[in-house]
Amino acid sequence: MPVRLEALRAGRPVNVPTGSLPGWARAGAPRRKGRFGFATIYPARAVMGPGDTIVWSDVDWARVFLEEIGEA
């Protein structure tokens, strides 16, 4: 079983790319129009928690991870 699914079933928050969520889950995400108004831009990450809660984030999680392990 994937680690994220195990964590979610255990009631722990799970950090995933927003694009990996189904369309119905992204419906509540804050959005903005792209530079020329053609594209819709969603937050980069979604932190899913217990009780079907989703917290949207534009934090660069890869950079945060690299800083935490001392590689940045």
KOLDOMAR-275183 format. One line per 5 residues: number of its first residue (from 1); their letters; for each residue x, y, z of N, C-alpha, C, O. Coordinates in pm, 1 decimal. Example, Ala and Ser with C-alpha at 12.3 -4.5 7.8 and 13.67 -1.06 7.14 Angstrom:
1) AS) 1319.0,-569.0,780.0,1230.0,-450.0,780.0,1320.0,-330.0,780.0,1423.6,-331.9,846.5 ~ 1285.0,-225.0,708.0,1367.0,-106.0,714.0,1290.0,3.0,787.0,1340.9,113.8,803.9
//
This chain:
1) MPVRL) 85.1,-117.7,0.0,0.0,0.0,0.0,89.7,124.0,0.0,188.8,127.6,73.0 ~ 57.3,224.8,-79.7,139.4,345.8,-83.6,146.8,413.8,53.3,52.0,409.5,131.6 ~ 260.0,475.7,79.8,284.8,540.8,208.6,183.6,651.7,235.0,135.1,665.7,347.2 ~ 151.2,730.7,132.8,56.0,841.1,152.0,-81.2,789.6,193.6,-145.4,847.3,281.4 ~ -125.4,683.0,132.1,-256.0,627.0,165.9,-256.0,573.5,308.3,-353.3,591.6,381.5
6) EALRA) -147.7,507.7,348.1,-136.5,457.7,485.6,-141.7,573.1,584.7,-209.7,564.2,686.9 ~ -70.2,681.7,555.1,-68.4,797.6,644.5,-206.9,860.3,654.6,-251.2,895.6,763.8 ~ -274.4,874.2,543.1,-408.1,933.7,543.7,-505.8,847.5,622.9,-587.0,899.7,699.2 ~ -498.3,717.6,605.4,-586.3,626.9,680.3,-555.8,629.5,829.4,-644.0,604.3,911.4 ~ -430.3,660.2,865.2,-391.5,668.6,1006.3,-426.8,804.3,1067.0,-403.9,826.5,1185.9
11) GRPVN) -482.5,895.8,986.3,-523.9,1026.1,1037.2,-414.6,1130.7,1036.6,-429.8,1236.4,1098.0 ~ -303.2,1102.9,967.5,-194.5,1200.8,959.7,-210.6,1284.6,833.1,-263.8,1235.5,733.5 ~ -165.2,1411.0,835.2,-173.6,1493.6,714.7,-81.8,1441.1,605.1,25.0,1386.5,633.0 ~ -124.1,1458.0,481.0,-49.0,1410.3,365.5,-31.8,1525.9,267.9,-129.5,1590.3,229.4 ~ 92.2,1552.2,228.0,125.6,1661.9,137.4,138.7,1605.7,-4.1,225.3,1522.0,-29.7
16) VPTGS) 53.1,1651.1,-96.1,53.8,1599.6,-233.2,51.1,1715.1,-332.7,9.1,1825.3,-297.5 ~ 95.2,1692.1,-456.6,80.1,1794.8,-559.2,-68.9,1816.7,-588.8,-145.6,1720.8,-596.5 ~ -108.5,1941.0,-605.0,-248.6,1971.6,-632.8,-296.9,1900.1,-758.6,-412.0,1856.9,-764.7 ~ -211.3,1887.5,-857.7,-249.2,1822.0,-982.1,-283.1,1675.0,-966.8,-345.3,1616.8,-1055.7 ~ -243.6,1613.5,-855.9,-273.9,1471.6,-836.0,-414.7,1449.1,-781.6,-461.8,1335.5,-775.9
21) LPGWA) -481.5,1556.6,-741.7,-617.1,1543.7,-688.5,-718.8,1536.2,-801.8,-696.5,1593.6,-908.4 ~ -830.0,1466.4,-780.6,-934.6,1465.3,-883.2,-998.3,1604.0,-896.4,-989.8,1685.8,-804.9 ~ -1060.7,1628.9,-1008.7,-1120.3,1759.8,-1036.2,-1217.9,1806.4,-930.1,-1220.9,1925.0,-897.0 ~ -1298.2,1715.1,-875.8,-1395.8,1755.8,-775.0,-1327.5,1804.4,-647.6,-1383.8,1887.5,-576.3 ~ -1207.8,1754.8,-617.3,-1135.2,1798.6,-497.8,-1070.0,1934.6,-520.4,-1056.5,2013.2,-426.6
26) RAGAP) -1029.4,1963.2,-644.5,-968.7,2093.2,-675.5,-1071.9,2204.6,-687.2,-1034.7,2321.9,-692.2 ~ -1200.3,2171.0,-691.5,-1304.9,2271.9,-709.5,-1302.4,2377.9,-599.8,-1337.6,2493.0,-625.7 ~ -1261.8,2342.3,-478.7,-1258.5,2437.7,-368.5,-1127.0,2511.9,-354.0,-1111.0,2592.2,-262.2 ~ -1033.3,2486.1,-443.0,-900.7,2548.9,-432.4,-905.6,2694.9,-476.2,-978.6,2730.0,-568.9 ~ -827.6,2779.8,-409.2,-817.1,2917.2,-459.0,-748.1,2913.9,-594.8,-660.1,2830.8,-617.5
31) RRKGR) -786.1,3001.1,-682.9,-724.7,3002.3,-815.9,-709.3,3144.8,-864.1,-774.2,3237.4,-815.6 ~ -621.4,3159.0,-960.9,-600.6,3290.4,-1022.4,-574.1,3269.8,-1170.2,-535.3,3161.5,-1214.0 ~ -595.7,3374.4,-1244.8,-570.6,3366.8,-1388.2,-421.5,3380.9,-1413.7,-351.0,3450.1,-1340.2 ~ -374.7,3315.5,-1517.4,-234.3,3323.4,-1556.0,-200.5,3458.9,-1615.6,-284.9,3548.3,-1622.3 ~ -79.1,3472.3,-1657.6,-25.0,3599.7,-1705.4,-108.9,3664.1,-1815.9,-132.0,3784.9,-1813.1
36) FGFAT) -153.6,3586.4,-1911.1,-230.9,3641.1,-2021.9,-380.1,3613.8,-2008.6,-456.9,3642.0,-2100.6 ~ -421.0,3559.8,-1895.9,-561.9,3536.9,-1869.4,-620.0,3410.0,-1928.3,-740.6,3387.5,-1918.2 ~ -537.5,3326.6,-1989.6,-588.3,3204.8,-2052.3,-587.1,3085.0,-1957.8,-678.9,3003.1,-1960.9 ~ -486.6,3074.2,-1875.7,-470.6,2957.9,-1787.8,-523.9,2988.2,-1648.3,-522.7,3102.8,-1603.4 ~ -570.1,2884.9,-1581.3,-608.2,2895.6,-1441.2,-497.4,2831.3,-1359.7,-458.2,2717.5,-1385.6
41) IYPAR) -447.0,2904.6,-1261.0,-334.9,2856.7,-1180.4,-384.9,2822.8,-1040.4,-448.0,2904.7,-973.6 ~ -355.7,2701.7,-998.4,-393.0,2653.7,-865.6,-269.5,2656.7,-775.7,-157.4,2664.4,-826.0 ~ -288.0,2650.6,-642.6,-172.3,2637.2,-553.6,-93.4,2511.0,-587.7,-149.0,2414.1,-639.4 ~ 35.6,2513.1,-558.5,122.9,2401.4,-595.7,95.2,2273.8,-516.8,101.6,2164.2,-572.6 ~ 64.9,2286.4,-389.3,50.7,2167.8,-303.9,-82.7,2169.4,-230.0,-142.7,2274.6,-208.2
46) AVMGP) -126.6,2051.6,-192.9,-246.2,2033.6,-111.3,-208.3,1944.0,5.9,-156.9,1833.9,-13.4 ~ -233.6,1991.4,126.4,-207.6,1910.8,245.5,-343.5,1858.3,291.6,-426.3,1933.0,343.6 ~ -364.4,1728.5,271.3,-491.8,1666.7,307.0,-482.8,1614.3,449.2,-383.7,1552.7,488.6 ~ -587.9,1639.8,524.9,-589.2,1596.5,663.6,-709.9,1511.1,694.1,-791.5,1483.1,606.2 ~ -721.0,1469.5,819.6,-835.9,1388.0,858.5,-965.0,1468.0,844.3,-964.1,1590.7,854.1
51) GDTIV) -1074.1,1399.2,821.7,-1202.5,1467.0,808.5,-1219.6,1535.3,674.3,-1298.3,1629.2,662.1 ~ -1147.2,1489.6,573.8,-1156.4,1545.0,438.1,-1121.4,1693.3,431.2,-1176.6,1766.0,348.6 ~ -1030.5,1738.6,516.8,-986.4,1878.1,510.4,-868.8,1890.1,414.2,-785.9,1799.7,404.0 ~ -862.9,2002.7,343.9,-752.0,2030.2,253.0,-702.7,2171.4,279.9,-781.2,2266.3,281.5 ~ -572.5,2185.0,300.8,-508.6,2315.2,316.1,-422.3,2335.3,192.6,-337.3,2251.7,162.1
56) WSDVD) -443.1,2444.9,121.7,-371.3,2472.7,-2.4,-245.1,2551.1,27.8,-244.7,2635.3,117.6 ~ -137.3,2524.6,-46.2,-8.9,2588.9,-18.4,70.5,2611.4,-146.2,72.0,2527.1,-235.9 ~ 136.6,2726.7,-152.8,228.1,2756.1,-263.1,373.7,2749.1,-217.8,463.5,2792.7,-289.8 ~ 397.2,2694.5,-99.1,532.7,2681.5,-47.1,612.2,2586.7,-137.0,559.4,2485.4,-182.7 ~ 737.6,2619.3,-162.0,825.2,2532.4,-241.5,876.3,2421.6,-149.0,980.3,2436.8,-85.1
61) WARVF) 803.1,2310.6,-142.3,833.7,2204.1,-47.0,965.0,2134.2,-76.3,1029.4,2083.1,15.3 ~ 1005.6,2130.9,-201.4,1134.6,2069.2,-234.1,1247.7,2150.1,-171.3,1341.5,2093.0,-115.6 ~ 1239.2,2282.4,-180.0,1341.0,2368.8,-120.6,1341.6,2353.0,31.5,1448.1,2344.1,92.6 ~ 1223.2,2349.6,92.3,1213.6,2332.4,237.5,1279.0,2200.9,279.7,1354.2,2197.7,377.1 ~ 1251.1,2092.6,207.3,1310.1,1962.4,238.5,1462.1,1967.7,228.1,1531.9,1918.0,316.5
66) LEEIG) 1514.0,2027.3,120.8,1659.3,2035.5,103.4,1724.2,2119.1,213.5,1833.9,2086.7,259.0 ~ 1657.4,2226.3,256.6,1710.3,2306.6,366.9,1712.4,2225.4,496.4,1807.5,2234.4,574.0 ~ 1608.1,2146.8,519.4,1600.7,2067.3,642.2,1710.2,1962.1,650.0,1760.5,1933.3,758.7 ~ 1747.8,1904.7,537.3,1851.8,1801.4,540.6,1991.0,1859.5,515.9,2089.3,1785.6,510.5 ~ 1999.2,1992.4,500.8,2128.4,2058.3,487.5,2189.6,2053.8,349.2,2311.3,2066.7,336.1
71) EA) 2109.5,2036.1,245.9,2160.5,2027.9,109.3,2144.6,2158.1,31.9,2199.5,2171.0,-77.5 ~ 2071.6,2253.8,85.2,2045.7,2377.4,9.8,2148.6,2483.3,40.1,2141.8,2593.4,-14.6
//
